[in-house]
Amino acid sequence: MAMTTMVCFHSAGAAYCMPVEATHAVRDISGMIALPAGRPDVAGIITGNHPMTVISPLGVGGGSVLVVEASRKSFGLLVDAATRLQWIDDADILRAPPDQDHPLISGTVDTDCRLTLITNPSTLGSQL
C-alpha cells in the first residue's frame, strides 16, 4: 500500500492538500507588499533574504503563505491556514475534475468526511 504525505490547508472555504515534498515552510503574511502592475493572481511579494512572489489562484484573502518549490521555482501560495500533515493512501485518490482551464487540481480525496482537492505544485509553478 503506497502512501503520500500531504500538507493540508484551507483557502476560500475549501479544503486542499499538496505533497509535502513540494512544500518547504509556512509563513505568515506580515511584511507582504503589493506588486505594482502585477497579474490578477499575484497577491504580492514577501520580503526577506530572497524576495518571493506570492500567488493566489485559490482565492483572495488568507493569513498564511505556503512556501512551495516546483518547476525549478520557489514561490508563495496564499492560503487561509495550513492545518496539518496527513498520510493519504494513493488508492483513495480520485481523478481530478475535468472542467478546469488549468489543471491546478490533480485529484480529490475524502479526508475526515470532507472533499479535499489535491493541488498540482508543478501547474502552480508554471504560472509564474
N, C-alpha and C positions, 0 to 999 in steps of 0.2 A: 504494500500500500504506500504510494508516494504522497508525501505531504509537502505543502508550501507554506512558509511562514509569511504572513501578511501584516502590514501596518494598517490598522483600521482607523477611519476618520469620518467626520460628518462635514457636509457642505450643503448649504441651501436646502436643508430639511431632508437630505438623502444620506444613506449610509454607503460608504465606499471603502475599498481596500486596495493596496498596492504591494507587490512583492517587496519584502524587507531589503533585498539586495540593492534595490534602486533608491532607497530612502536612507539618507545619511544623518539627518538631525531634524529636530522640531524647534523652531524659533518663534518668538512672539513678534508681532508686527511693529513694536515700538521702534522708531527710527526709520521706518519705511517712508520713502518720499515718492511723490508722483513723478512719472517720466513725461516731460513735456512732449507733446505730439505723439504719444505712444499709441499703439494699436488698441482697439477696444478691449481685448482680452489681457492686456498688460496692466496689472494693478499698481506696479511701481518698482522701486529698486530698494533693496535692503543694503544698508551701508555696512562697512566692515573692512577687513584686510583685502577682500576681493568683493567689490560690489556685485550684487546678483539680481538679475531680473526676476520679478515675481509675476506669475501669470494667474489668471482667474477664470479659466474656461468652465469651471463647475459652478459658477455663480459668484455674485459680488458679496461683499461683507467678509466676515471672518476675523478671527483673532489670532490665528496661528499660521505659520508657514512651514510646510514640509520642504526640506532641502532634498532635492532629487538630482540624481545623476543618470542621464540616459542619452543615447545618441551622441556620446562624447561631449556632452554639455552639462554644466551644473546650473540649476535654476531653482526658484522657489515656486511652490504651488500653494496658493491662498486657500485655506480651509477654515471652517468654524473651529474645529478642535480635533486633535489626534486623540483617540480613545484607548487603544490597546494594541498588543500584538496578538495574533490568532493563528493557529495552525489549521490549515484547511486541507482536507483530503482532495487530491486532484480529481478523483472520480465524482465529487459533489459539485464541481464547477460546470455550469451550463453554458450554452452558446451565448454569444453577445447578441443584443438586439440588432436586427437587420436594418433599421431605419436611421442610421447615423450618417451625417455628412462627412465626418471624420471619425475613424474608429478609436475614439477616446476610451470606450468601454470594450474590454476584450472578453468579458464573460460576466456571469452572475452566479451568486451562491446565496443560499438561505443561511443566515447566521442569527442565532437567538430568535428564530421565528420572524426574521425581517429580511427582505430582499436587500442584498448588498451588491453594489456594482463594482466590478474589478476594473481599475483604471489601467491603461496601457502607457507605461512611462516613456516608451520609445515614440509613440504618437505625440505625447505631450512635448517631448524634447524637439521633435521635428517641426513644431510650430514656431520655434524661435529662429 
